[in-house]
Amino acid sequence: MPRGQTLSGIQSATTISHVQEGLFALHAQEDEILFKLNAISDCHKDVDRELNVLDALRTTLNAQLIDSHKLQHAMLAGTAHKADRVSKRVQELETEREKVEDTLRMVEQVMELKACVAGVIGSMGAPQDWEAAAQYLVRASKIPEDVVLGDFAAAVVPTIEAPDPPWNTLEIARESLCALFLRQFVSAAEDENVDQLTRFFKLFPLIGRAEVGLDVYARYICRGVANAARETLKQAGTSSRDVFFYANCLTKLFEHIAQIVNSHSGLVRQHYGASQVVKVIEKLQAEADIQGGIILDAWADDRSVDRMISDIRSYPFVFLVQSILAWRQGQGVKVETEADQTSIDMRMMDELVSEMTAMLQQWSLYSRFIARQSQDADLPDDGSLAIPEFLASCNLSRKVSEKLNAPYGIMATFFVRRSVEQAFQTDLAPTGLSLTKPISGQPPFIIQAIDDVMYVVDLVLQKVITASNHAVAASAIPDIGRVLESDLIGIIHRRMRDEYHPGSNSQGNLTLEDKVVKFIVMINSLDISVEYLGRLLRARAGLESVEQDRGRESPSLKDSFPFNREAENVALALDRMNKAFSSKVIPLLDEGIQVLLDEVVRLGLRPVLATTFRDIHYDELSGDEGIDQFEDDGTNGPLPRALERFEEGWNRLMKPLSRIMTPRTYQALLALTAKLVARILEKRLWSLSGRVSAFGAVKMERDFTGMMDVVSKGNYSAREVFTRVQQICMAANMDDDEWAEVMDEEACDIDWVLTRDEMRKARQIVVV
């Protein structure tokens, strides 16, 4: 038994016998432990003897280890010394071998240098083999400079024919050949010898004079560009009356440069390197700055652009001002006479804007071409295009901004505003419209000015986008939008408020019916203007494909504005113009429709409803007589009198309006009218409280439901406003069992809009 268990057994013993058993177990364990200790003590002497033997062996082994170390040092020290000497000797031999190789290489290079010097001198002599001389110089340029300038080359290379040091001889040869190539290139340029031009142009980089070659080549092609531009402008005296004469001059200039770049860039790239193409383009651009500036200056002077801009800024817009302000001052609109007008020829302005559009478009195409040619071929083509810095900051770019961009925005905005003025001066309202007679013509019934103005706006926006100039588009589009908001909407709003308002006492001989008709035409014009403008702006933004009157579709904005995010910015400007115009028109439409509701529909509904409920009682039907009369009013009998009267009066009031108004404006008016009728019918129902019999309630519900059907005919959503009326009639006609279910909220599956008190009030309408 383990000792722990024995002790625990003694501690837990309850009798003497248990204690004795525990003591006996402890004595047995003590005897066992003493036996083991005696055994260990007996083995201790043997262990000490073995340890003494090991100590003696350790002394012997230490002596042997010392002897082995001495033996190793004596035998291997000499070998290690020899290995070290061999390693050093190998390194010395390797160094000597490298020196020999360097010497041989230098000797070979010096011999190559001597051959090149001799070859250059020989080729430049009687043979006059310029290509060979250039090739010798190419070979010499590959020899390290320290060899060419070294003392060994200076001592070995010079000969009787070339006694100077080799570097002097080569440099003199380069200068001599460069001067010779220059003379030959200039001579070939004067003779228009393309083969010789190409021959000597390719030799300049071989002799280390690439900059000289590019410079003389650039002067040559720039001279050609200048001569061509001057020849084109010489025709200004006879052909400048052509609308697109200066645009064609600019086009020819850009096409000439593009042709040069396309045809020569491969040659430059092959012999001078791809990076040198951009340098040639920069030099061409410098010449384009000069010639393009001359063309634009001549155009501005010949077309009297500054005078036209001055006339535009001083134009008084007499008719527009009178149209907006005259009625506020109690005066009529005075028609503008020819004497009141500043002499601005709109046809000439249209031609001028068209010519500017063509020039800006050509500038955009040219900029796009130069940007693509200047792109780094090592960069990934991610579809984006950026204008090179040298092109963005060039003189021609500034000249285009000064001579074209700024005047273009001013003229385009004036053209639209003057067109708005002329459209209202010659405006024709639709004829044959009446609220009481059949009408002629096809909807929409709007003023002619809307069609005229939207046509001009579309035409001008097409030119703005075709011009492909982001600065012009960013300026002109918001300005055109502001003209429409201030002038087009302003005149229509003023007429609605002062001339044609049904409730106004404005001067004139217009009857109330004429005022209402003309007021509706103004509302239609605003509504259709939003639709027309939204459609043409979406088409110009490329969001909607609309066939134009001019027989072609609007190009993609990305095609017209390829640089960076320009297309997105123009599309955003068009969208902002559309939203701004709509935000100005929609409140006026709501105001106009509210006026029709208050001044026309509300007043017209009063006699209609008075006639509808005249002599109509819902407390007379009772018993068998009531049943018989109700059945006569069923499907096979005539319509109930109240419903018949209401439908007749409703159609007489609303159908003339629906024939003249646009669908959107009529539906908006109908929605407001339905709310008005619903309030009137609900008020009528509450007024019948305690005056309706059980059978009369059925007829009442049928009459009111029929009126709701008449109002919501063709527009079911208008029926939603009659929910309260329907539920009042429903509650009034319920029998006791149905009413009990309604009062039990858990059993009722109807979504009631009436409160509990209103439902109980509806039950009181019918007298049992």
BELPEHU-V375563 format. One record per pair of residues at least 6 apart in sequence whose C-alpha atoms are under 8 Angstrom apart, sorted by the first residue. I is the first residue (numbers start at 1). J is the second residue. D is the distance in whole Angstrom. If there is no record, write none. Layout:
i: [I & I]
j: [J & J]
d: [D & D]
This chain:
i: [1 & 3 & 3 & 6 & 6 & 6 & 7 & 9 & 9 & 10 & 10 & 10 & 10 & 13 & 106 & 109 & 109 & 110 & 110 & 110 & 110 & 110 & 110 & 111 & 112 & 113 & 113 & 113 & 113 & 113 & 114 & 114 & 114 & 114 & 116 & 116 & 116 & 116 & 117 & 117 & 117 & 117 & 117 & 117 & 117 & 118 & 119 & 119 & 119 & 120 & 120 & 120 & 120 & 120 & 120 & 121 & 121 & 121 & 121 & 123 & 123 & 123 & 123 & 124 & 124 & 130 & 131 & 134 & 134 & 134 & 135 & 137 & 137 & 137 & 137 & 138 & 138 & 147 & 148 & 148 & 148 & 149 & 149 & 153 & 153 & 154 & 154 & 157 & 157 & 158 & 158 & 158 & 162 & 174 & 174 & 177 & 178 & 178 & 178 & 181 & 181 & 181 & 182 & 184 & 184 & 185 & 185 & 185 & 185 & 188 & 188 & 188 & 189 & 189 & 201 & 201 & 202 & 204 & 204 & 204 & 205 & 205 & 205 & 210 & 214 & 218 & 218 & 218 & 221 & 221 & 222 & 222 & 222 & 225 & 225 & 225 & 225 & 225 & 226 & 226 & 228 & 229 & 229 & 229 & 229 & 232 & 233 & 233 & 236 & 239 & 240 & 243 & 243 & 243 & 244 & 244 & 246 & 246 & 246 & 246 & 246 & 247 & 247 & 247 & 247 & 249 & 250 & 250 & 250 & 250 & 251 & 251 & 253 & 253 & 253 & 254 & 254 & 254 & 254 & 257 & 258 & 258 & 261 & 265 & 268 & 268 & 268 & 269 & 269 & 269 & 277 & 278 & 278 & 281 & 282 & 285 & 285 & 286 & 288 & 289 & 289 & 289 & 290 & 292 & 293 & 293 & 293 & 296 & 296 & 296 & 297 & 300 & 300 & 303 & 305 & 308 & 309 & 309 & 309 & 311 & 311 & 312 & 312 & 312 & 315 & 315 & 316 & 316 & 317 & 317 & 318 & 318 & 318 & 319 & 319 & 319 & 319 & 319 & 319 & 320 & 320 & 320 & 322 & 322 & 323 & 323 & 323 & 324 & 324 & 324 & 326 & 326 & 327 & 327 & 327 & 328 & 335 & 346 & 349 & 349 & 350 & 353 & 353 & 353 & 354 & 356 & 356 & 356 & 357 & 357 & 357 & 357 & 358 & 359 & 360 & 360 & 360 & 360 & 360 & 361 & 361 & 361 & 361 & 364 & 364 & 364 & 367 & 367 & 368 & 368 & 368 & 371 & 371 & 371 & 371 & 372 & 374 & 384 & 384 & 384 & 385 & 385 & 385 & 386 & 386 & 387 & 391 & 405 & 405 & 406 & 408 & 409 & 409 & 409 & 410 & 412 & 412 & 412 & 413 & 413 & 413 & 413 & 416 & 416 & 416 & 416 & 416 & 416 & 417 & 417 & 417 & 417 & 419 & 419 & 419 & 420 & 420 & 420 & 420 & 423 & 423 & 423 & 423 & 424 & 426 & 427 & 427 & 427 & 428 & 428 & 428 & 429 & 429 & 429 & 429 & 430 & 430 & 430 & 430 & 431 & 432 & 432 & 432 & 433 & 433 & 433 & 433 & 434 & 434 & 434 & 434 & 435 & 435 & 435 & 435 & 436 & 443 & 443 & 444 & 444 & 444 & 444 & 444 & 445 & 445 & 445 & 445 & 445 & 445 & 446 & 446 & 446 & 446 & 446 & 447 & 447 & 447 & 450 & 450 & 454 & 454 & 454 & 457 & 458 & 461 & 461 & 462 & 462 & 464 & 464 & 464 & 465 & 465 & 465 & 465 & 466 & 467 & 468 & 468 & 469 & 470 & 470 & 470 & 473 & 474 & 474 & 474 & 477 & 477 & 477 & 478 & 478 & 481 & 481 & 481 & 481 & 484 & 485 & 485 & 489 & 489 & 489 & 492 & 492 & 493 & 495 & 495 & 496 & 496 & 496 & 498 & 498 & 499 & 499 & 499 & 500 & 500 & 500 & 500 & 500 & 501 & 501 & 501 & 501 & 502 & 502 & 502 & 502 & 502 & 502 & 502 & 502 & 503 & 516 & 516 & 517 & 520 & 520 & 521 & 521 & 523 & 523 & 523 & 523 & 523 & 524 & 524 & 524 & 526 & 526 & 527 & 527 & 527 & 527 & 527 & 530 & 530 & 530 & 533 & 534 & 535 & 536 & 537 & 537 & 537 & 538 & 538 & 538 & 539 & 539 & 539 & 540 & 540 & 540 & 540 & 541 & 541 & 541 & 541 & 541 & 542 & 542 & 542 & 542 & 545 & 545 & 546 & 546 & 547 & 548 & 557 & 557 & 557 & 558 & 560 & 561 & 589 & 593 & 593 & 593 & 594 & 596 & 597 & 597 & 597 & 601 & 601 & 601 & 602 & 602 & 604 & 605 & 605 & 608 & 608 & 608 & 608 & 609 & 611 & 611 & 612 & 612 & 612 & 612 & 612 & 612 & 613 & 616 & 617 & 617 & 618 & 618 & 618 & 618 & 618 & 618 & 618 & 618 & 619 & 619 & 619 & 619 & 620 & 620 & 620 & 621 & 621 & 621 & 621 & 621 & 622 & 622 & 622 & 622 & 626 & 627 & 630 & 631 & 632 & 633 & 633 & 640 & 642 & 643 & 643 & 643 & 643 & 646 & 647 & 647 & 650 & 650 & 657 & 658 & 667 & 670 & 670 & 671 & 674 & 674 & 674 & 674 & 674 & 674 & 675 & 675 & 678 & 678 & 678 & 681 & 681 & 682 & 682 & 685 & 685 & 685 & 686 & 686 & 688 & 689 & 689 & 689 & 689 & 689 & 690 & 690 & 690 & 690 & 691 & 691 & 691 & 692 & 692 & 692 & 693 & 693 & 693 & 694 & 694 & 694 & 694 & 697 & 697 & 697 & 697 & 698 & 700 & 701 & 701 & 701 & 705 & 708 & 708 & 709 & 711 & 711 & 712 & 712 & 723 & 724 & 724 & 727 & 727 & 727 & 728 & 728 & 728 & 729 & 731 & 731 & 731 & 731 & 732 & 732 & 732 & 732 & 732 & 733 & 733 & 741 & 741 & 742]
j: [25 & 26 & 29 & 22 & 25 & 26 & 22 & 18 & 22 & 18 & 19 & 22 & 23 & 19 & 147 & 143 & 147 & 147 & 148 & 152 & 153 & 156 & 157 & 157 & 140 & 140 & 143 & 148 & 157 & 166 & 156 & 157 & 158 & 166 & 136 & 137 & 139 & 140 & 136 & 140 & 157 & 162 & 166 & 169 & 170 & 162 & 132 & 133 & 136 & 132 & 133 & 134 & 136 & 137 & 173 & 133 & 161 & 162 & 173 & 129 & 130 & 132 & 133 & 130 & 133 & 177 & 203 & 203 & 206 & 207 & 206 & 170 & 174 & 206 & 207 & 206 & 207 & 153 & 154 & 166 & 167 & 166 & 167 & 165 & 166 & 165 & 166 & 165 & 166 & 164 & 165 & 166 & 169 & 207 & 208 & 207 & 204 & 207 & 209 & 200 & 203 & 204 & 216 & 196 & 200 & 196 & 197 & 200 & 201 & 194 & 196 & 197 & 197 & 220 & 213 & 217 & 271 & 210 & 212 & 213 & 213 & 271 & 272 & 272 & 280 & 280 & 283 & 284 & 260 & 284 & 283 & 284 & 287 & 253 & 256 & 257 & 287 & 288 & 287 & 291 & 253 & 249 & 252 & 253 & 291 & 249 & 249 & 295 & 245 & 245 & 246 & 351 & 352 & 355 & 355 & 358 & 295 & 296 & 299 & 355 & 359 & 355 & 356 & 358 & 359 & 295 & 292 & 295 & 359 & 362 & 359 & 362 & 288 & 291 & 292 & 288 & 362 & 363 & 366 & 284 & 366 & 369 & 281 & 277 & 274 & 276 & 277 & 275 & 276 & 277 & 374 & 373 & 374 & 370 & 390 & 391 & 394 & 394 & 396 & 394 & 395 & 396 & 396 & 396 & 395 & 396 & 399 & 399 & 400 & 403 & 403 & 306 & 403 & 352 & 407 & 344 & 407 & 410 & 411 & 342 & 344 & 344 & 411 & 414 & 341 & 342 & 341 & 342 & 418 & 421 & 336 & 340 & 341 & 333 & 334 & 335 & 336 & 421 & 425 & 421 & 487 & 491 & 333 & 334 & 333 & 491 & 494 & 490 & 491 & 494 & 332 & 333 & 333 & 494 & 498 & 498 & 425 & 415 & 411 & 415 & 415 & 408 & 411 & 412 & 463 & 404 & 408 & 467 & 463 & 464 & 466 & 467 & 467 & 467 & 400 & 404 & 467 & 468 & 469 & 466 & 467 & 468 & 469 & 467 & 468 & 469 & 387 & 391 & 387 & 562 & 563 & 385 & 386 & 387 & 388 & 385 & 388 & 562 & 563 & 564 & 562 & 563 & 564 & 563 & 564 & 563 & 397 & 471 & 472 & 472 & 472 & 472 & 475 & 476 & 476 & 460 & 476 & 480 & 476 & 479 & 480 & 483 & 453 & 456 & 457 & 460 & 480 & 483 & 480 & 483 & 484 & 487 & 452 & 453 & 456 & 449 & 453 & 487 & 488 & 448 & 449 & 452 & 453 & 449 & 449 & 447 & 448 & 449 & 447 & 448 & 449 & 446 & 447 & 448 & 521 & 445 & 446 & 447 & 448 & 440 & 439 & 440 & 441 & 439 & 440 & 517 & 660 & 513 & 514 & 517 & 656 & 513 & 517 & 656 & 657 & 656 & 660 & 662 & 524 & 528 & 660 & 661 & 662 & 521 & 524 & 525 & 660 & 661 & 662 & 521 & 522 & 524 & 525 & 528 & 521 & 522 & 525 & 525 & 529 & 529 & 532 & 533 & 480 & 536 & 477 & 540 & 540 & 554 & 472 & 473 & 476 & 473 & 540 & 557 & 560 & 560 & 560 & 560 & 561 & 561 & 561 & 566 & 570 & 570 & 569 & 570 & 573 & 573 & 574 & 577 & 573 & 577 & 577 & 578 & 580 & 581 & 581 & 581 & 584 & 526 & 584 & 585 & 522 & 526 & 588 & 501 & 522 & 519 & 522 & 592 & 504 & 506 & 506 & 507 & 515 & 506 & 515 & 516 & 518 & 519 & 515 & 516 & 519 & 595 & 512 & 515 & 516 & 519 & 595 & 596 & 599 & 600 & 599 & 596 & 600 & 660 & 660 & 661 & 660 & 661 & 589 & 592 & 593 & 661 & 665 & 661 & 662 & 665 & 585 & 589 & 585 & 589 & 662 & 664 & 665 & 581 & 582 & 585 & 578 & 578 & 544 & 546 & 574 & 575 & 578 & 544 & 574 & 575 & 545 & 546 & 554 & 554 & 555 & 556 & 557 & 556 & 557 & 570 & 571 & 574 & 554 & 555 & 556 & 557 & 553 & 554 & 553 & 554 & 553 & 554 & 567 & 570 & 571 & 567 & 567 & 567 & 665 & 665 & 668 & 669 & 669 & 669 & 669 & 672 & 673 & 653 & 654 & 673 & 673 & 676 & 653 & 650 & 653 & 645 & 646 & 649 & 650 & 646 & 645 & 646 & 641 & 642 & 643 & 644 & 645 & 646 & 642 & 642 & 692 & 696 & 691 & 692 & 693 & 695 & 696 & 697 & 699 & 700 & 691 & 692 & 693 & 696 & 626 & 693 & 696 & 627 & 629 & 693 & 695 & 696 & 693 & 694 & 695 & 696 & 695 & 695 & 699 & 637 & 638 & 639 & 640 & 703 & 703 & 703 & 704 & 706 & 707 & 707 & 707 & 710 & 710 & 711 & 666 & 666 & 715 & 711 & 718 & 718 & 711 & 712 & 718 & 719 & 721 & 722 & 721 & 722 & 721 & 722 & 725 & 704 & 725 & 724 & 725 & 725 & 728 & 765 & 762 & 765 & 765 & 761 & 762 & 764 & 765 & 766 & 764 & 765 & 766 & 767 & 765 & 766 & 767 & 765 & 766 & 767 & 766 & 767 & 768 & 733 & 766 & 767 & 768 & 729 & 732 & 733 & 766 & 733 & 729 & 729 & 730 & 733 & 726 & 719 & 722 & 719 & 718 & 719 & 718 & 719 & 753 & 753 & 754 & 752 & 753 & 754 & 754 & 759 & 762 & 762 & 739 & 759 & 762 & 763 & 762 & 763 & 764 & 765 & 766 & 763 & 766 & 747 & 748 & 748]
d: [7 & 7 & 8 & 6 & 7 & 7 & 7 & 8 & 7 & 7 & 6 & 6 & 8 & 6 & 7 & 6 & 7 & 7 & 7 & 8 & 6 & 8 & 7 & 8 & 8 & 6 & 7 & 7 & 7 & 8 & 8 & 5 & 8 & 8 & 5 & 7 & 7 & 6 & 8 & 8 & 8 & 8 & 7 & 7 & 7 & 8 & 8 & 7 & 6 & 8 & 5 & 8 & 6 & 7 & 7 & 8 & 8 & 8 & 8 & 5 & 7 & 6 & 5 & 7 & 6 & 8 & 7 & 7 & 6 & 6 & 7 & 7 & 8 & 7 & 6 & 6 & 7 & 7 & 8 & 7 & 6 & 8 & 7 & 8 & 7 & 5 & 6 & 7 & 6 & 6 & 6 & 7 & 7 & 6 & 8 & 8 & 7 & 8 & 7 & 6 & 8 & 7 & 8 & 8 & 7 & 7 & 6 & 6 & 7 & 7 & 6 & 6 & 7 & 7 & 6 & 7 & 6 & 5 & 7 & 5 & 7 & 7 & 6 & 7 & 7 & 6 & 6 & 7 & 8 & 8 & 8 & 6 & 6 & 7 & 7 & 7 & 8 & 8 & 7 & 7 & 8 & 7 & 8 & 6 & 7 & 6 & 7 & 8 & 8 & 7 & 7 & 6 & 7 & 7 & 5 & 8 & 7 & 8 & 6 & 8 & 8 & 6 & 7 & 6 & 5 & 7 & 7 & 7 & 7 & 8 & 7 & 6 & 8 & 8 & 8 & 8 & 8 & 8 & 6 & 7 & 8 & 8 & 7 & 6 & 7 & 7 & 6 & 8 & 7 & 6 & 8 & 8 & 6 & 8 & 7 & 8 & 8 & 8 & 7 & 7 & 6 & 4 & 8 & 6 & 8 & 6 & 6 & 8 & 8 & 7 & 8 & 7 & 7 & 8 & 8 & 8 & 7 & 8 & 8 & 7 & 7 & 8 & 8 & 7 & 8 & 6 & 8 & 8 & 8 & 8 & 7 & 8 & 8 & 8 & 7 & 7 & 6 & 7 & 8 & 6 & 7 & 8 & 6 & 7 & 6 & 6 & 8 & 7 & 6 & 6 & 6 & 6 & 7 & 8 & 7 & 8 & 7 & 8 & 8 & 8 & 8 & 7 & 7 & 7 & 7 & 7 & 7 & 8 & 6 & 7 & 7 & 5 & 7 & 8 & 8 & 7 & 5 & 7 & 7 & 6 & 4 & 6 & 7 & 8 & 6 & 7 & 7 & 8 & 8 & 8 & 8 & 7 & 7 & 6 & 6 & 7 & 7 & 8 & 7 & 6 & 7 & 5 & 6 & 6 & 6 & 7 & 7 & 7 & 6 & 8 & 7 & 6 & 6 & 5 & 8 & 7 & 7 & 8 & 7 & 6 & 6 & 7 & 8 & 7 & 6 & 8 & 7 & 7 & 8 & 6 & 8 & 8 & 8 & 7 & 7 & 7 & 6 & 7 & 7 & 8 & 5 & 6 & 7 & 6 & 8 & 7 & 6 & 5 & 6 & 5 & 7 & 7 & 5 & 6 & 8 & 6 & 7 & 6 & 8 & 8 & 6 & 6 & 7 & 5 & 7 & 7 & 7 & 7 & 8 & 7 & 7 & 7 & 7 & 5 & 7 & 7 & 7 & 8 & 7 & 8 & 8 & 8 & 6 & 6 & 7 & 8 & 7 & 7 & 8 & 5 & 7 & 6 & 5 & 8 & 7 & 7 & 6 & 7 & 6 & 8 & 7 & 7 & 8 & 6 & 7 & 8 & 7 & 7 & 7 & 6 & 8 & 7 & 8 & 8 & 7 & 7 & 8 & 5 & 6 & 7 & 7 & 6 & 7 & 7 & 8 & 7 & 7 & 7 & 7 & 7 & 7 & 6 & 5 & 8 & 8 & 7 & 7 & 6 & 7 & 7 & 8 & 7 & 6 & 8 & 7 & 8 & 8 & 6 & 7 & 8 & 7 & 6 & 6 & 8 & 8 & 8 & 5 & 7 & 6 & 5 & 7 & 7 & 6 & 8 & 6 & 6 & 6 & 7 & 8 & 8 & 6 & 8 & 6 & 8 & 8 & 8 & 7 & 6 & 8 & 7 & 6 & 7 & 8 & 8 & 8 & 6 & 6 & 7 & 6 & 7 & 8 & 7 & 8 & 8 & 7 & 7 & 6 & 7 & 7 & 6 & 8 & 8 & 6 & 7 & 7 & 5 & 8 & 8 & 6 & 6 & 7 & 6 & 8 & 8 & 8 & 7 & 6 & 8 & 5 & 7 & 7 & 7 & 6 & 7 & 7 & 8 & 6 & 8 & 6 & 8 & 5 & 8 & 8 & 5 & 8 & 5 & 8 & 7 & 7 & 6 & 8 & 8 & 7 & 7 & 7 & 7 & 8 & 7 & 8 & 8 & 7 & 8 & 8 & 8 & 6 & 5 & 7 & 7 & 7 & 8 & 8 & 5 & 7 & 8 & 5 & 5 & 6 & 7 & 8 & 8 & 7 & 5 & 6 & 8 & 4 & 7 & 7 & 7 & 6 & 5 & 5 & 6 & 8 & 7 & 7 & 8 & 8 & 7 & 6 & 6 & 7 & 8 & 6 & 8 & 7 & 8 & 7 & 8 & 8 & 6 & 6 & 7 & 6 & 5 & 8 & 6 & 6 & 7 & 7 & 6 & 8 & 8 & 7 & 6 & 8 & 8 & 8 & 6 & 6 & 8 & 6 & 8 & 7 & 8 & 6 & 8 & 7 & 5 & 7 & 8 & 7 & 7 & 5 & 8 & 8 & 8 & 7 & 7 & 6 & 8 & 8 & 6 & 4 & 7 & 6 & 5 & 6 & 5 & 6 & 7 & 7 & 6 & 5 & 6 & 5 & 5 & 6 & 7 & 6 & 7 & 6 & 8 & 7 & 6 & 7 & 7 & 8 & 5 & 8 & 8 & 7 & 7 & 7 & 8 & 8 & 8 & 5 & 5 & 8 & 7 & 7 & 7 & 8 & 7 & 8 & 7 & 6 & 8 & 8 & 6 & 6 & 6 & 5 & 5 & 7 & 6 & 6 & 8 & 8 & 6 & 6 & 5]
